[in-house]
Amino acid sequence: MTRLQADFLRECMSEFGPVPIDEFNRTFCVVCANRDCSRSGGNNSQFDHRVASWQSNLFTQVPRASDGDSNYDHIRAKKFLPVDRLPDVNMSPPKFEVISPGGTFPPIQQIMPVTLVTPPKEVQIETPGIPGPVPEQEHLPDNTPFTQGTVLPKQSGEVVIQPGGSYSFDSDE
């Protein structure tokens, strides 16, 4: 259902004086973004067209190749699942068995249960070639405070300009 839109041509042209309507339309209306105006170029944007037609373009009215088109024979030869159902997906984890020449080994969990022991914090294990723990750094402030009046060291031949002084780059010094 389209709604009736107003024509704001008179209000827009009042700011520019007597201008031919066709010239005004070509200059201003095509770039206008006022969607309430019937002459606005913003009512015909490609983005609005895509937003309004995405579902039909992608799902309901998709262009299809004819069945006899030989360009798509290699695709037609593939076995696709029907679209009316979801594919069956086995969500259970796979079960692996290790087979040896003498039979089947029991699962690893039955042979040796794994328990993790964490050493106490006081104990430090040193290994050759690996540096020790990194010492904790003290917390630095988030922003470094600005220190006014920092002066770089003077080098020979530099000109120092005092506050309120001026310098001309055109001089032959």
C-alpha positions as a printed NumPy array, in Angstrom:
array([[  0.   ,   0.   ,   0.   ],
       [  1.558,   3.27 ,  -1.085],
       [  0.848,   6.43 ,   0.793],
       [  0.149,   9.738,  -0.847],
       [  3.147,  11.999,  -0.76 ],
       [  3.198,  15.749,  -0.775],
       [  4.986,  17.809,  -3.397],
       [  7.342,  20.316,  -1.755],
       [  8.502,  21.857,  -5.024],
       [  7.072,  25.297,  -4.233],
       [  8.767,  25.48 ,  -0.816],
       [ 12.11 ,  24.313,  -2.215],
       [ 12.072,  26.668,  -5.214],
       [ 11.111,  29.668,  -3.077],
       [ 14.708,  29.86 ,  -1.821],
       [ 16.214,  30.092,  -5.336],
       [ 13.901,  32.456,  -7.183],
       [ 12.599,  31.881, -10.699],
       [ 14.294,  28.765, -12.067],
       [ 12.914,  26.432, -14.764],
       [ 11.259,  23.413, -13.084],
       [ 13.075,  20.855, -15.243],
       [ 16.463,  22.37 , -14.393],
       [ 15.548,  22.507, -10.7  ],
       [ 14.491,  18.826, -10.768],
       [ 17.724,  17.746, -12.46 ],
       [ 19.839,  19.756, -10.018],
       [ 18.114,  19.385,  -6.654],
       [ 15.298,  16.813,  -6.616],
       [ 17.453,  13.913,  -7.786],
       [ 19.777,  14.323,  -4.772],
       [ 17.093,  15.277,  -2.232],
       [ 16.664,  12.842,   0.67 ],
       [ 13.26 ,  14.098,   1.908],
       [ 11.176,  10.927,   1.676],
       [  7.948,  12.839,   2.342],
       [  8.244,  14.612,  -1.02 ],
       [  7.011,  12.831,  -4.138],
       [  9.831,  14.318,  -6.287],
       [ 12.651,  13.303,  -3.943],
       [ 15.422,  11.133,  -5.354],
       [ 15.642,   9.447,  -1.949],
       [ 12.412,   7.576,  -2.727],
       [ 14.08 ,   5.733,  -5.605],
       [ 17.306,   4.633,  -3.943],
       [ 18.789,   1.232,  -4.768],
       [ 19.102,   0.483,  -1.061],
       [ 15.359,   0.925,  -0.498],
       [ 14.669,  -1.291,  -3.489],
       [ 16.978,  -4.016,  -2.116],
       [ 15.413,  -3.806,   1.337],
       [ 11.925,  -4.131,  -0.125],
       [ 12.738,  -7.026,  -2.468],
       [ 15.431,  -9.112,  -0.752],
       [ 13.132, -11.947,   0.259],
       [ 11.632, -12.446,  -3.18 ],
       [ 14.998, -12.047,  -4.94 ],
       [ 16.75 , -14.575,  -2.71 ],
       [ 14.011, -17.078,  -1.829],
       [ 10.641, -16.935,  -3.577],
       [ 11.265, -15.657,  -7.119],
       [ 14.816, -16.808,  -7.762],
       [ 15.747, -16.913, -11.455],
       [ 16.32 , -20.518, -12.54 ],
       [ 18.157, -21.989, -15.503],
       [ 16.097, -24.001, -17.961],
       [ 16.317, -27.785, -17.611],
       [ 17.795, -28.177, -21.088],
       [ 20.63 , -25.667, -20.643],
       [ 23.885, -27.543, -21.31 ],
       [ 25.975, -24.975, -19.404],
       [ 24.685, -26.454, -16.131],
       [ 24.907, -30.193, -16.864],
       [ 27.847, -30.644, -14.464],
       [ 25.79 , -29.125, -11.644],
       [ 22.662, -31.118, -12.53 ],
       [ 24.718, -34.349, -12.328],
       [ 25.377, -33.832,  -8.609],
       [ 23.083, -35.434,  -6.011],
       [ 21.487, -32.679,  -3.926],
       [ 19.298, -33.286,  -0.886],
       [ 15.714, -32.109,  -1.169],
       [ 15.065, -28.704,   0.312],
       [ 11.89 , -29.731,   2.166],
       [ 13.804, -31.396,   5.016],
       [ 16.938, -30.792,   7.038],
       [ 19.829, -33.195,   6.56 ],
       [ 20.35 , -35.783,   9.279],
       [ 23.316, -34.893,  11.427],
       [ 24.77 , -37.348,  13.908],
       [ 25.499, -35.285,  16.999],
       [ 26.93 , -38.086,  19.155],
       [ 30.721, -38.08 ,  19.425],
       [ 32.527, -40.742,  17.417],
       [ 33.709, -43.846,  19.262],
       [ 37.231, -44.975,  18.503],
       [ 38.732, -48.364,  19.229],
       [ 42.413, -49.194,  19.04 ],
       [ 42.859, -52.53 ,  17.352],
       [ 46.079, -54.443,  17.87 ],
       [ 47.19 , -57.743,  16.352],
       [ 46.296, -59.516,  19.595],
       [ 42.841, -57.992,  20.053],
       [ 41.245, -54.783,  21.267],
       [ 42.728, -52.619,  23.993],
       [ 40.368, -51.312,  26.674],
       [ 39.624, -47.574,  26.563],
       [ 42.354, -45.334,  28.005],
       [ 40.168, -44.165,  30.889],
       [ 40.039, -47.705,  32.28 ],
       [ 43.799, -48.233,  32.083],
       [ 45.046, -45.169,  33.934],
       [ 42.864, -42.46 ,  35.439],
       [ 44.352, -39.024,  34.976],
       [ 44.648, -36.785,  38.014],
       [ 46.276, -33.391,  37.859],
       [ 48.249, -32.178,  40.835],
       [ 49.094, -28.504,  41.034],
       [ 52.279, -27.69 ,  42.951],
       [ 52.024, -25.251,  45.849],
       [ 52.788, -21.626,  45.047],
       [ 56.009, -21.572,  47.106],
       [ 57.647, -24.292,  45.013],
       [ 59.394, -23.001,  41.907],
       [ 60.577, -25.494,  39.371],
       [ 63.645, -24.369,  37.486],
       [ 64.44 , -25.838,  34.116],
       [ 67.635, -25.072,  32.206],
       [ 67.188, -22.701,  29.28 ],
       [ 63.791, -21.427,  30.429],
       [ 63.761, -18.179,  32.402],
       [ 62.012, -18.   ,  35.75 ],
       [ 58.663, -16.372,  36.367],
       [ 58.182, -12.822,  35.163],
       [ 58.135, -10.396,  38.096],
       [ 54.893,  -8.505,  38.494],
       [ 55.099,  -4.869,  37.458],
       [ 53.612,  -2.127,  39.539],
       [ 50.435,  -0.595,  38.165],
       [ 51.171,   2.482,  36.064],
       [ 48.597,   5.271,  35.74 ],
       [ 46.315,   5.049,  32.719],
       [ 47.44 ,   8.394,  31.313],
       [ 50.887,   9.864,  31.705],
       [ 50.529,  13.343,  33.201],
       [ 51.655,  16.21 ,  30.979],
       [ 54.648,  18.072,  32.372],
       [ 54.757,  21.695,  31.253],
       [ 58.058,  23.31 ,  30.36 ],
       [ 60.058,  20.32 ,  29.138],
       [ 63.059,  21.659,  27.236],
       [ 65.198,  19.647,  24.895],
       [ 68.974,  20.069,  25.278],
       [ 70.464,  22.826,  23.148],
       [ 72.828,  21.845,  20.4  ],
       [ 75.525,  24.11 ,  18.983],
       [ 74.325,  26.581,  16.39 ],
       [ 70.685,  26.516,  17.451],
       [ 68.711,  29.701,  17.785],
       [ 66.669,  30.017,  20.984],
       [ 63.541,  32.124,  20.672],
       [ 62.4  ,  33.669,  23.916],
       [ 58.683,  33.83 ,  24.789],
       [ 57.062,  36.648,  22.82 ],
       [ 59.869,  36.67 ,  20.235],
       [ 59.542,  35.98 ,  16.517],
       [ 61.591,  34.176,  13.921],
       [ 61.726,  34.611,  10.163],
       [ 62.655,  31.649,   7.966],
       [ 63.617,  33.963,   5.106],
       [ 66.701,  35.451,   6.863],
       [ 70.193,  34.6  ,   5.616],
       [ 71.726,  33.698,   8.996]])
